[in-house]
Amino acid sequence: MADPRLDTLASLLCTYSLEVEPGQLVLVEGPAREAGLLAALTRQLTRMGAHAMVRSRLDSVEPLLLEVGSDEQLEYVSMIERYEIDAPDRMLTIWAEANTRAMSAVPDGRQTVRRRAMRPVVDRFLEREGAGEIRWCGVTLPTAAQAQQAGMAVADYEEFVYNAAHLDDPDPVAHWRMVSARQATVCERLSSVRELRIVAEDTDLTVDVGGRKWINADGHENFPDGEVFTSPVEAMTQGHIAFSFDAPYAGREVGGVRLWFEDGVVVREEAERGGDFLREMLDLDEGSRKLGEVAFGLNDEIQTATGNIAFDEKIGGTCHVALGLAFPLAGGTNQSTLHWDMVCDLRNGGEVYGDGELLSKDGKFL
């Protein structure tokens, strides 16, 4: 029996997050085993007069290509893949990992080859997004693998995810509009700041955000959501930062990461686990050692790290930075195939200064 919350989620995504209009082409991409949400989205989009283009995938396909494909095959990008970036008016990606370590058997360097090949597709998407030609949202669904990674029973993890989305509220849209208004005040305060200094355990990082736009992440591009972010000035990041939680990426385990920056570039890196993969990603391209994002998690209903960055980066009282790709909508110019978020906990003694003035203490904006 299908979970009735999936219909609520489909309605939220189509009406609130993506604001779909009649006649629009909407690309929906996600695992084939999430047929319940795929069907609910198709039903909702059709009722709204839009055109659903559903692309379901098998979990085993991408790891197989990376494990056994030749470099020529990894570098091949079909015309269909290119067209699927140019055609839609809206895009929705469903994240629901059945195996959080699916890429562990992929030989070193293979993911780098594939990511470099896909760079023109990513650039084209950003070009269309910047021009207002397309809107995108990513939604996270609970899975048994993610529940296990979070150290939770499956039923408890499902409740955690759906509660964070407020799907059981009488009016979920009203909740997310309230979140939007509350976070807008934080964006307004940060918009007047040029230099941000983030201080926490083993962390003293300074970034320049002057002239950059702060984005209110209120459920329109991620769902569930709850953060504010921007792209820092590329050559101005200085200092060091230690990340409080594991930072898995692309199906690989990485943890205990520390980074040191000089003039915007990572000049030293350490990791307790996954160090070789970390260095591989840092050397992916010219922009992968620079920051593309600095952000603050503001969702106080998410308080426990789960190993899933879609939730961990939203934890109220944290900050996170992302290596690599910057956001043109925020004024960022750094280009990279990489965008890797890592979270620093500010809830126990962390401080954030804006142009020398204390803005946040213990994860709370003053």
C-alpha positions as a LaTeX table, in Angstrom:
\begin{tabular}{lrrr}
\hline
Residue & $x$ (\AA) & $y$ (\AA) & $z$ (\AA) \\
\hline
Met1 & 0.00 & 0.00 & 0.00 \\
Ala2 & 1.42 & 3.37 & $-1.00$ \\
Asp3 & 2.28 & 5.80 & 1.79 \\
Pro4 & $-0.32$ & 8.63 & 1.59 \\
Arg5 & 2.43 & 11.09 & 2.53 \\
Leu6 & 3.89 & 10.57 & $-0.93$ \\
Asp7 & 0.86 & 12.29 & $-2.47$ \\
Thr8 & 1.33 & 15.20 & $-0.06$ \\
Leu9 & 5.02 & 15.35 & $-0.93$ \\
Ala10 & 4.30 & 15.26 & $-4.68$ \\
Ser11 & 1.84 & 18.13 & $-4.30$ \\
Leu12 & 4.34 & 20.19 & $-2.28$ \\
Leu13 & 7.14 & 19.63 & $-4.77$ \\
Cys14 & 5.06 & 20.50 & $-7.82$ \\
Thr15 & 3.12 & 23.47 & $-6.43$ \\
Tyr16 & 5.46 & 25.03 & $-3.85$ \\
Ser17 & 9.01 & 23.94 & $-4.70$ \\
Leu18 & 8.91 & 23.98 & $-8.50$ \\
Glu19 & 5.79 & 26.12 & $-9.06$ \\
Val20 & 4.91 & 24.10 & $-12.14$ \\
Glu21 & 2.67 & 25.75 & $-14.73$ \\
Pro22 & 0.37 & 24.13 & $-17.31$ \\
Gly23 & 2.13 & 23.11 & $-20.50$ \\
Gln24 & 5.60 & 22.90 & $-18.95$ \\
Leu25 & 7.88 & 19.90 & $-19.52$ \\
Val26 & 9.04 & 18.47 & $-16.18$ \\
Leu27 & 11.92 & 15.96 & $-16.05$ \\
Val28 & 11.64 & 13.64 & $-13.04$ \\
Glu29 & 14.69 & 11.48 & $-12.36$ \\
Gly30 & 15.12 & 8.90 & $-9.59$ \\
Pro31 & 15.60 & 5.24 & $-8.63$ \\
Ala32 & 13.15 & 2.82 & $-10.22$ \\
Arg33 & 12.40 & 1.26 & $-6.81$ \\
Glu34 & 10.85 & 4.60 & $-5.71$ \\
Ala35 & 7.87 & 3.90 & $-7.95$ \\
Gly36 & 5.45 & 5.26 & $-5.35$ \\
Leu37 & 6.76 & 8.82 & $-5.55$ \\
Leu38 & 7.38 & 8.58 & $-9.31$ \\
Ala39 & 3.71 & 7.64 & $-9.79$ \\
Ala40 & 2.49 & 10.33 & $-7.36$ \\
Leu41 & 4.50 & 12.97 & $-9.19$ \\
Thr42 & 3.25 & 11.83 & $-12.58$ \\
Arg43 & $-0.32$ & 11.98 & $-11.31$ \\
Gln44 & 0.14 & 15.44 & $-9.80$ \\
Leu45 & 1.89 & 16.89 & $-12.85$ \\
Thr46 & $-0.74$ & 15.51 & $-15.21$ \\
Arg47 & $-3.54$ & 16.99 & $-13.12$ \\
Met48 & $-1.76$ & 20.35 & $-13.28$ \\
Gly49 & $-1.66$ & 20.25 & $-17.08$ \\
Ala50 & 2.12 & 19.74 & $-17.28$ \\
His51 & 4.04 & 17.07 & $-19.19$ \\
Ala52 & 5.92 & 14.53 & $-17.04$ \\
Met53 & 9.10 & 13.05 & $-18.51$ \\
Val54 & 10.06 & 10.28 & $-16.06$ \\
Arg55 & 13.58 & 8.82 & $-16.11$ \\
Ser56 & 13.95 & 5.93 & $-13.65$ \\
Arg57 & 17.39 & 4.44 & $-13.02$ \\
Leu58 & 18.81 & 1.18 & $-11.68$ \\
Asp59 & 21.23 & 1.42 & $-8.78$ \\
Ser60 & 23.68 & $-1.04$ & $-10.34$ \\
Val61 & 24.21 & 0.70 & $-13.68$ \\
Glu62 & 26.50 & 3.64 & $-12.79$ \\
Pro63 & 28.92 & 1.58 & $-10.62$ \\
Leu64 & 29.19 & $-1.00$ & $-13.43$ \\
Leu65 & 30.11 & 1.63 & $-16.00$ \\
Leu66 & 32.75 & 3.07 & $-13.70$ \\
Glu67 & 34.19 & $-0.33$ & $-12.78$ \\
Val68 & 34.44 & $-1.97$ & $-16.22$ \\
Gly69 & 34.14 & 0.82 & $-18.79$ \\
Ser70 & 37.11 & 2.04 & $-20.82$ \\
Asp71 & 38.21 & 5.65 & $-20.63$ \\
Glu72 & 36.56 & 6.17 & $-24.02$ \\
Gln73 & 33.26 & 4.86 & $-22.66$ \\
Leu74 & 33.51 & 6.97 & $-19.49$ \\
Glu75 & 34.16 & 10.08 & $-21.59$ \\
Tyr76 & 31.17 & 9.46 & $-23.88$ \\
Val77 & 28.24 & 11.82 & $-23.37$ \\
Ser78 & 25.24 & 11.00 & $-25.54$ \\
Met79 & 23.12 & 13.53 & $-27.38$ \\
Ile80 & 20.18 & 12.36 & $-25.26$ \\
Glu81 & 21.99 & 13.41 & $-22.08$ \\
Arg82 & 22.69 & 16.81 & $-23.62$ \\
Tyr83 & 19.10 & 17.19 & $-24.85$ \\
Glu84 & 17.68 & 16.35 & $-21.43$ \\
Ile85 & 19.38 & 19.45 & $-20.06$ \\
Asp86 & 18.11 & 21.70 & $-22.87$ \\
Ala87 & 14.51 & 20.49 & $-23.10$ \\
Pro88 & 12.80 & 20.70 & $-19.66$ \\
Asp89 & 11.29 & 23.74 & $-18.00$ \\
Arg90 & 11.55 & 22.06 & $-14.58$ \\
Met91 & 13.72 & 19.24 & $-13.20$ \\
Leu92 & 13.24 & 17.11 & $-10.09$ \\
Thr93 & 15.89 & 14.72 & $-8.75$ \\
Ile94 & 14.97 & 12.03 & $-6.22$ \\
Trp95 & 17.78 & 11.05 & $-3.84$ \\
Ala96 & 17.24 & 7.65 & $-2.19$ \\
Glu97 & 20.40 & 5.59 & $-1.74$ \\
Ala98 & 19.91 & 1.84 & $-1.39$ \\
Asn99 & 23.67 & 1.45 & $-0.75$ \\
Thr100 & 25.53 & 4.42 & 0.74 \\
Arg101 & 28.88 & 2.87 & $-0.25$ \\
Ala102 & 27.93 & 1.81 & $-3.77$ \\
Met103 & 31.10 & 3.25 & $-5.31$ \\
Ser104 & 33.57 & 1.64 & $-2.89$ \\
Ala105 & 34.78 & $-0.87$ & $-5.49$ \\
Val106 & 35.33 & 1.76 & $-8.19$ \\
Pro107 & 39.08 & 2.11 & $-8.91$ \\
Asp108 & 40.71 & 5.42 & $-8.05$ \\
Gly109 & 40.47 & 7.99 & $-10.82$ \\
Arg110 & 37.46 & 6.53 & $-12.62$ \\
Gln111 & 34.95 & 8.94 & $-11.12$ \\
Thr112 & 37.26 & 11.80 & $-12.03$ \\
Val113 & 37.23 & 10.79 & $-15.71$ \\
Arg114 & 33.43 & 10.63 & $-15.76$ \\
Arg115 & 32.95 & 13.92 & $-13.94$ \\
Arg116 & 35.25 & 15.74 & $-16.33$ \\
Ala117 & 33.32 & 14.34 & $-19.29$ \\
Met118 & 30.03 & 15.56 & $-17.83$ \\
Arg119 & 31.34 & 19.07 & $-17.23$ \\
Pro120 & 29.74 & 20.61 & $-20.39$ \\
Val121 & 26.35 & 19.22 & $-19.32$ \\
Val122 & 26.69 & 20.76 & $-15.85$ \\
Asp123 & 27.80 & 24.08 & $-17.35$ \\
Arg124 & 24.82 & 24.10 & $-19.70$ \\
Phe125 & 22.43 & 23.49 & $-16.80$ \\
Leu126 & 23.94 & 26.38 & $-14.84$ \\
Glu127 & 23.68 & 28.61 & $-17.90$ \\
Arg128 & 19.97 & 27.83 & $-18.29$ \\
Glu129 & 19.34 & 28.20 & $-14.55$ \\
Gly130 & 21.10 & 31.56 & $-14.47$ \\
Ala131 & 18.98 & 32.76 & $-17.38$ \\
Gly132 & 15.78 & 31.68 & $-15.64$ \\
Glu133 & 15.02 & 29.07 & $-18.30$ \\
Ile134 & 14.85 & 26.13 & $-15.89$ \\
Arg135 & 14.20 & 25.42 & $-12.22$ \\
Trp136 & 15.45 & 22.40 & $-10.28$ \\
Cys137 & 14.73 & 20.73 & $-6.96$ \\
Gly138 & 16.27 & 17.70 & $-5.24$ \\
Val139 & 14.18 & 15.69 & $-2.75$ \\
Thr140 & 15.47 & 13.13 & $-0.25$ \\
Leu141 & 13.50 & 9.96 & 0.51 \\
Pro142 & 14.20 & 7.62 & 3.44 \\
Thr143 & 15.78 & 4.24 & 2.72 \\
Ala144 & 16.90 & 1.29 & 4.83 \\
Ala145 & 20.55 & 1.98 & 3.95 \\
Gln146 & 20.32 & 5.58 & 5.09 \\
Ala147 & 18.54 & 4.52 & 8.28 \\
Gln148 & 21.34 & 2.07 & 9.03 \\
Gln149 & 23.96 & 4.74 & 8.37 \\
Ala150 & 22.13 & 7.07 & 10.75 \\
Gly151 & 21.95 & 4.36 & 13.43 \\
Met152 & 18.15 & 4.38 & 13.37 \\
Ala153 & 15.38 & 1.87 & 12.79 \\
Val154 & 13.79 & 2.22 & 9.36 \\
Ala155 & 10.43 & 3.34 & 10.76 \\
Asp156 & 12.11 & 5.92 & 13.00 \\
Tyr157 & 14.18 & 7.23 & 10.11 \\
Glu158 & 11.08 & 7.56 & 7.94 \\
Glu159 & 9.44 & 9.62 & 10.68 \\
Phe160 & 12.58 & 11.75 & 10.96 \\
Val161 & 12.58 & 12.51 & 7.22 \\
Tyr162 & 8.85 & 13.16 & 6.89 \\
Asn163 & 8.71 & 15.22 & 10.08 \\
Ala164 & 11.56 & 17.38 & 8.77 \\
Ala165 & 9.43 & 17.94 & 5.67 \\
His166 & 6.30 & 18.68 & 7.78 \\
Leu167 & 4.20 & 16.40 & 5.61 \\
Asp168 & 1.80 & 15.66 & 8.47 \\
Asp169 & 1.05 & 19.34 & 9.08 \\
Pro170 & $-2.51$ & 20.49 & 8.27 \\
Asp171 & $-0.94$ & 22.99 & 5.84 \\
Pro172 & 2.69 & 22.09 & 4.96 \\
Val173 & 2.97 & 25.00 & 2.52 \\
Ala174 & 2.14 & 27.45 & 5.31 \\
His175 & 5.01 & 26.01 & 7.37 \\
Trp176 & 7.54 & 26.44 & 4.57 \\
Arg177 & 6.38 & 29.98 & 3.90 \\
Met178 & 7.00 & 30.70 & 7.60 \\
Val179 & 10.48 & 29.19 & 7.29 \\
Ser180 & 11.10 & 31.37 & 4.25 \\
Ala181 & 10.15 & 34.54 & 6.13 \\
Arg182 & 12.31 & 33.66 & 9.14 \\
Gln183 & 15.37 & 32.86 & 7.04 \\
Ala184 & 14.93 & 36.00 & 4.97 \\
Thr185 & 15.85 & 38.06 & 8.06 \\
Val186 & 19.15 & 36.15 & 8.33 \\
Cys187 & 19.88 & 36.73 & 4.65 \\
Glu188 & 19.19 & 40.44 & 5.09 \\
Arg189 & 21.61 & 40.67 & 8.02 \\
Leu190 & 24.37 & 38.77 & 6.22 \\
Ser191 & 23.92 & 40.84 & 3.06 \\
Ser192 & 25.44 & 43.84 & 4.83 \\
Val193 & 28.63 & 41.91 & 5.71 \\
Arg194 & 31.83 & 41.83 & 3.71 \\
Glu195 & 34.15 & 39.65 & 5.83 \\
Leu196 & 32.91 & 36.55 & 7.67 \\
Arg197 & 35.07 & 34.88 & 10.28 \\
Ile198 & 34.04 & 31.44 & 11.54 \\
Val199 & 35.62 & 30.26 & 14.79 \\
Ala200 & 35.10 & 26.81 & 16.37 \\
Glu201 & 37.15 & 23.86 & 17.60 \\
Asp202 & 40.22 & 23.53 & 15.33 \\
Thr203 & 38.63 & 26.16 & 13.07 \\
Asp204 & 39.43 & 29.77 & 12.27 \\
Leu205 & 38.29 & 30.53 & 8.74 \\
Thr206 & 37.83 & 33.92 & 7.06 \\
Val207 & 35.85 & 34.33 & 3.83 \\
Asp208 & 34.97 & 37.43 & 1.81 \\
Val209 & 31.29 & 37.64 & 0.84 \\
Gly210 & 31.21 & 41.28 & $-0.19$ \\
Gly211 & 28.91 & 41.90 & $-3.12$ \\
Arg212 & 27.59 & 38.35 & $-3.11$ \\
Lys213 & 23.90 & 37.46 & $-2.81$ \\
Trp214 & 22.66 & 35.33 & 0.08 \\
Ile215 & 20.14 & 32.70 & $-1.04$ \\
Asn216 & 17.20 & 31.72 & 1.15 \\
Ala217 & 17.01 & 27.91 & 0.89 \\
Asp218 & 13.39 & 27.52 & 1.90 \\
Gly219 & 12.29 & 24.35 & 0.12 \\
His220 & 12.47 & 25.49 & $-3.49$ \\
Glu221 & 15.73 & 23.76 & $-4.45$ \\
Asn222 & 16.15 & 21.12 & $-1.73$ \\
Phe223 & 13.43 & 19.34 & 0.16 \\
Pro224 & 13.38 & 19.19 & 3.15 \\
Asp225 & 15.38 & 22.40 & 3.48 \\
Gly226 & 16.53 & 25.02 & 5.96 \\
Glu227 & 19.71 & 27.00 & 5.26 \\
Val228 & 21.05 & 30.25 & 3.85 \\
Phe229 & 24.05 & 30.26 & 1.53 \\
Thr230 & 26.20 & 32.24 & $-0.84$ \\
Ser231 & 29.37 & 31.84 & $-2.89$ \\
Pro232 & 32.42 & 33.57 & $-1.38$ \\
Val233 & 34.93 & 35.68 & $-3.29$ \\
Glu234 & 37.16 & 33.03 & $-4.81$ \\
Ala235 & 40.68 & 34.25 & $-3.97$ \\
Met236 & 40.08 & 35.60 & $-0.47$ \\
Thr237 & 39.53 & 32.55 & 1.77 \\
Gln238 & 42.14 & 32.25 & 4.53 \\
Gly239 & 42.67 & 30.00 & 7.53 \\
His240 & 41.67 & 26.48 & 8.48 \\
Ile241 & 38.54 & 24.48 & 9.21 \\
Ala242 & 37.84 & 21.08 & 10.79 \\
Phe243 & 34.64 & 19.27 & 9.86 \\
Ser244 & 32.62 & 17.78 & 12.69 \\
Phe245 & 30.81 & 15.00 & 10.84 \\
Asp246 & 31.64 & 12.41 & 8.21 \\
Ala247 & 31.60 & 13.78 & 4.66 \\
Pro248 & 30.63 & 10.89 & 2.35 \\
Tyr249 & 30.63 & 11.82 & $-1.31$ \\
Ala250 & 29.71 & 9.99 & $-4.51$ \\
Gly251 & 29.27 & 6.70 & $-2.68$ \\
Arg252 & 32.67 & 6.89 & $-0.94$ \\
Glu253 & 33.39 & 7.11 & 2.80 \\
Val254 & 35.38 & 10.14 & 3.98 \\
Gly255 & 35.69 & 11.43 & 7.55 \\
Gly256 & 37.79 & 13.54 & 9.90 \\
Val257 & 38.55 & 16.12 & 7.20 \\
Arg258 & 40.61 & 19.24 & 7.91 \\
Leu259 & 41.50 & 21.87 & 5.30 \\
Trp260 & 43.92 & 24.79 & 5.25 \\
Phe261 & 43.42 & 27.74 & 2.84 \\
Glu262 & 45.75 & 30.41 & 1.53 \\
Asp263 & 44.51 & 33.04 & $-0.93$ \\
Gly264 & 41.38 & 31.04 & $-1.62$ \\
Val265 & 43.04 & 27.70 & $-2.35$ \\
Val266 & 43.35 & 24.52 & $-0.27$ \\
Val267 & 47.09 & 24.17 & 0.36 \\
Arg268 & 46.91 & 21.32 & 2.85 \\
Glu269 & 44.36 & 18.60 & 3.55 \\
Glu270 & 43.97 & 15.79 & 6.07 \\
Ala271 & 41.40 & 13.02 & 6.52 \\
Glu272 & 41.14 & 10.24 & 9.06 \\
Arg273 & 39.38 & 8.09 & 6.45 \\
Gly274 & 39.24 & 8.36 & 2.67 \\
Gly275 & 42.27 & 10.61 & 2.31 \\
Asp276 & 43.25 & 9.27 & $-1.13$ \\
Phe277 & 39.76 & 9.93 & $-2.48$ \\
Leu278 & 39.75 & 13.40 & $-0.92$ \\
Arg279 & 42.98 & 14.27 & $-2.72$ \\
Glu280 & 41.65 & 12.82 & $-5.97$ \\
Met281 & 38.62 & 15.10 & $-5.80$ \\
Leu282 & 40.70 & 18.13 & $-4.78$ \\
Asp283 & 42.81 & 17.60 & $-7.90$ \\
Leu284 & 39.78 & 17.07 & $-10.14$ \\
Asp285 & 40.10 & 20.41 & $-11.93$ \\
Glu286 & 41.30 & 23.98 & $-11.49$ \\
Gly287 & 38.36 & 25.00 & $-9.32$ \\
Ser288 & 38.11 & 22.00 & $-7.00$ \\
Arg289 & 40.51 & 23.42 & $-4.36$ \\
Lys290 & 38.48 & 26.63 & $-4.02$ \\
Leu291 & 35.25 & 27.27 & $-2.13$ \\
Gly292 & 32.04 & 27.50 & $-4.10$ \\
Glu293 & 29.76 & 27.92 & $-1.09$ \\
Val294 & 29.57 & 29.07 & 2.52 \\
Ala295 & 26.31 & 28.47 & 4.37 \\
Phe296 & 24.53 & 28.22 & 7.71 \\
Gly297 & 22.12 & 25.44 & 8.69 \\
Leu298 & 18.96 & 26.83 & 10.29 \\
Asn299 & 16.62 & 23.85 & 10.61 \\
Asp300 & 16.33 & 23.35 & 14.37 \\
Glu301 & 14.19 & 20.27 & 13.85 \\
Ile302 & 17.25 & 18.51 & 12.41 \\
Gln303 & 19.73 & 18.16 & 15.26 \\
Thr304 & 21.46 & 14.80 & 14.73 \\
Ala305 & 24.04 & 13.99 & 12.07 \\
Thr306 & 22.91 & 11.10 & 9.89 \\
Gly307 & 25.73 & 10.81 & 7.35 \\
Asn308 & 23.40 & 12.17 & 4.67 \\
Ile309 & 24.54 & 15.64 & 3.63 \\
Ala310 & 21.06 & 16.58 & 2.44 \\
Phe311 & 20.08 & 16.63 & 6.13 \\
Asp312 & 23.40 & 17.25 & 7.90 \\
Glu313 & 24.00 & 20.56 & 6.11 \\
Lys314 & 20.61 & 21.78 & 7.36 \\
Ile315 & 21.28 & 21.05 & 11.07 \\
Gly316 & 20.35 & 24.16 & 13.01 \\
Gly317 & 23.47 & 25.68 & 14.58 \\
Thr318 & 26.00 & 24.51 & 11.99 \\
Cys319 & 27.85 & 26.00 & 9.07 \\
His320 & 29.09 & 24.29 & 5.97 \\
Val321 & 31.32 & 25.05 & 3.04 \\
Ala322 & 31.47 & 23.37 & $-0.34$ \\
Leu323 & 34.57 & 22.75 & $-2.40$ \\
Gly324 & 34.23 & 23.44 & $-6.09$ \\
Leu325 & 31.30 & 24.68 & $-8.10$ \\
Ala326 & 29.95 & 28.12 & $-7.15$ \\
Phe327 & 26.43 & 29.47 & $-7.65$ \\
Pro328 & 26.10 & 32.06 & $-10.43$ \\
Leu329 & 22.80 & 33.18 & $-8.86$ \\
Ala330 & 24.80 & 34.20 & $-5.77$ \\
Gly331 & 27.45 & 35.95 & $-7.84$ \\
Gly332 & 29.93 & 33.08 & $-7.66$ \\
Thr333 & 32.35 & 32.52 & $-10.53$ \\
Asn334 & 34.31 & 29.42 & $-9.50$ \\
Gln335 & 33.84 & 26.61 & $-12.00$ \\
Ser336 & 34.33 & 22.94 & $-11.21$ \\
Thr337 & 32.75 & 19.55 & $-11.73$ \\
Leu338 & 32.99 & 19.11 & $-7.95$ \\
His339 & 30.53 & 20.43 & $-5.36$ \\
Trp340 & 31.30 & 18.77 & $-2.03$ \\
Asp341 & 29.58 & 20.03 & 1.13 \\
Met342 & 31.24 & 19.53 & 4.53 \\
Val343 & 29.75 & 20.53 & 7.88 \\
Cys344 & 31.28 & 22.29 & 10.91 \\
Asp345 & 29.29 & 22.24 & 14.17 \\
Leu346 & 29.00 & 25.64 & 15.90 \\
Arg347 & 26.62 & 24.64 & 18.70 \\
Asn348 & 29.27 & 24.23 & 21.40 \\
Gly349 & 31.27 & 27.45 & 21.56 \\
Gly350 & 31.25 & 28.35 & 17.87 \\
Glu351 & 31.26 & 32.01 & 16.90 \\
Val352 & 30.63 & 33.88 & 13.65 \\
Tyr353 & 31.84 & 37.43 & 13.16 \\
Gly354 & 30.72 & 39.82 & 10.43 \\
Asp355 & 33.22 & 42.63 & 9.79 \\
Gly356 & 34.44 & 42.11 & 13.37 \\
Glu357 & 31.00 & 42.13 & 15.01 \\
Leu358 & 29.71 & 38.98 & 16.73 \\
Leu359 & 26.74 & 37.72 & 14.69 \\
Ser360 & 26.27 & 34.22 & 16.02 \\
Lys361 & 27.28 & 32.31 & 19.15 \\
Asp362 & 26.78 & 28.62 & 19.91 \\
Gly363 & 25.03 & 28.27 & 16.55 \\
Lys364 & 22.40 & 30.95 & 17.22 \\
Phe365 & 22.22 & 34.24 & 15.34 \\
Leu366 & 22.03 & 37.13 & 17.80 \\
\hline
\end{tabular}
